[in-house]
Amino acid sequence: GSAAGHAGRILALSRGDLERMGRRILRRVPAGTARLVASELSTGGGSAPDESVPSLAIEIVTDRDPRAVLEDLRGLAVPVIGTIANGRVRLALATLHGEDERGLAAAIAAVSRQ
């Protein structure tokens, strides 16, 4: 599919779709390792770089430096890309929709305990 088609599918996801996905992932990680949080999904680019829509993310809860957590996520066999907000690593659920939820849960568990 085209990039425009992929973006359209991401933007068409409902909050309920994202919440269900997030809860499935959270059930697979140790309690207290991550939580579902409200977030903003950047939709901008080109002439509207600051455009965003409300979304949901998984926030990894750890005392580790968030930059180290991001580096570890990117270094996995299947890299996971996140962002840092409020000093914590966040994984945007909309951008992860359709990915291997078991693999994502394993990645979250692995980086939170290092």
C-alpha positions as CSV (number, residue, x, y, z in Angstrom):
1,G,0.0,0.0,0.0
2,S,0.9,3.6,-0.4
3,A,2.2,5.9,2.4
4,A,-1.1,7.9,2.0
5,G,-3.1,4.7,2.4
6,H,-1.1,3.7,5.5
7,A,-1.6,7.2,7.0
8,G,-5.3,7.0,6.3
9,R,-5.6,3.7,8.1
10,I,-3.8,5.1,11.1
11,L,-6.0,8.1,11.3
12,A,-9.1,6.0,10.9
13,L,-8.4,4.0,14.1
14,S,-10.8,4.8,16.9
15,R,-9.8,5.5,20.4
16,G,-11.5,2.2,21.3
17,D,-9.4,0.3,18.8
18,L,-6.2,1.8,20.3
19,E,-7.4,1.2,23.9
20,R,-8.2,-2.5,23.2
21,M,-4.7,-2.9,21.5
22,G,-3.0,-1.2,24.4
23,R,-4.8,-3.3,27.0
24,R,-3.9,-6.5,25.2
25,I,-0.2,-5.5,25.3
26,L,-0.3,-4.3,28.9
27,R,-1.8,-7.7,30.0
28,R,1.4,-9.3,28.7
29,V,3.9,-7.2,30.6
30,P,4.7,-7.3,34.3
31,A,2.4,-5.1,36.4
32,G,3.7,-1.6,36.8
33,T,6.1,-1.8,33.8
34,A,3.9,0.3,31.5
35,R,0.6,2.2,31.4
36,L,-1.8,3.5,28.8
37,V,-1.7,7.3,28.5
38,A,-3.4,10.0,26.4
39,S,-1.0,11.4,23.8
40,E,-0.9,13.4,20.6
41,L,-0.2,11.8,17.2
42,S,1.6,14.1,14.9
43,T,-0.1,14.3,11.5
44,G,1.7,17.3,10.2
45,G,4.4,17.7,7.7
46,G,5.3,19.9,4.9
47,S,3.2,23.1,5.3
48,A,1.6,21.9,8.6
49,P,4.4,20.4,10.7
50,D,2.6,21.1,14.1
51,E,-0.7,19.4,13.3
52,S,-1.7,16.6,15.7
53,V,-4.7,14.6,16.8
54,P,-5.6,13.1,20.2
55,S,-4.4,9.5,20.5
56,L,-3.1,6.9,23.0
57,A,0.3,5.6,23.8
58,I,2.0,3.0,26.0
59,E,4.3,4.7,28.5
60,I,7.2,2.6,29.8
61,V,7.6,3.0,33.6
62,T,11.3,2.6,34.6
63,D,13.9,4.5,36.5
64,R,16.3,4.1,33.6
65,D,17.3,7.1,31.5
66,P,14.7,7.4,28.7
67,R,17.4,7.9,26.1
68,A,19.0,4.6,27.0
69,V,15.6,2.9,26.9
70,L,15.0,4.3,23.3
71,E,18.4,3.1,22.3
72,D,17.7,-0.4,23.6
73,L,14.3,-0.5,21.8
74,R,15.9,0.5,18.6
75,G,18.7,-2.1,19.0
76,L,16.3,-5.1,19.2
77,A,16.2,-7.7,16.5
78,V,12.9,-6.0,15.4
79,P,13.5,-2.3,16.3
80,V,10.7,-0.5,18.2
81,I,10.6,3.3,17.7
82,G,9.3,5.5,20.5
83,T,9.5,9.1,21.7
84,I,10.2,10.8,25.0
85,A,7.5,12.9,26.7
86,N,7.6,14.1,30.3
87,G,10.8,12.2,30.9
88,R,9.3,8.8,29.9
89,V,9.4,6.7,26.7
90,R,6.1,6.5,24.9
91,L,5.1,4.1,22.1
92,A,2.4,5.5,19.9
93,L,-0.3,2.8,19.5
94,A,-1.5,4.2,16.2
95,T,1.9,3.7,14.6
96,L,2.2,0.2,16.1
97,H,-1.2,-1.0,15.0
98,G,-1.0,-4.3,13.1
99,E,2.4,-5.1,14.6
100,D,3.2,-8.2,16.7
101,E,1.7,-7.4,20.1
102,R,3.5,-10.3,21.8
103,G,6.8,-9.0,20.4
104,L,6.0,-5.5,21.6
105,A,5.1,-6.7,25.1
106,A,8.4,-8.7,25.2
107,A,10.3,-5.6,24.1
108,I,8.7,-3.4,26.8
109,A,9.4,-6.0,29.5
110,A,13.0,-6.4,28.4
111,V,13.9,-2.7,28.4
112,S,12.1,-1.9,31.6
113,R,14.1,-4.3,33.7
114,Q,17.6,-3.7,32.4
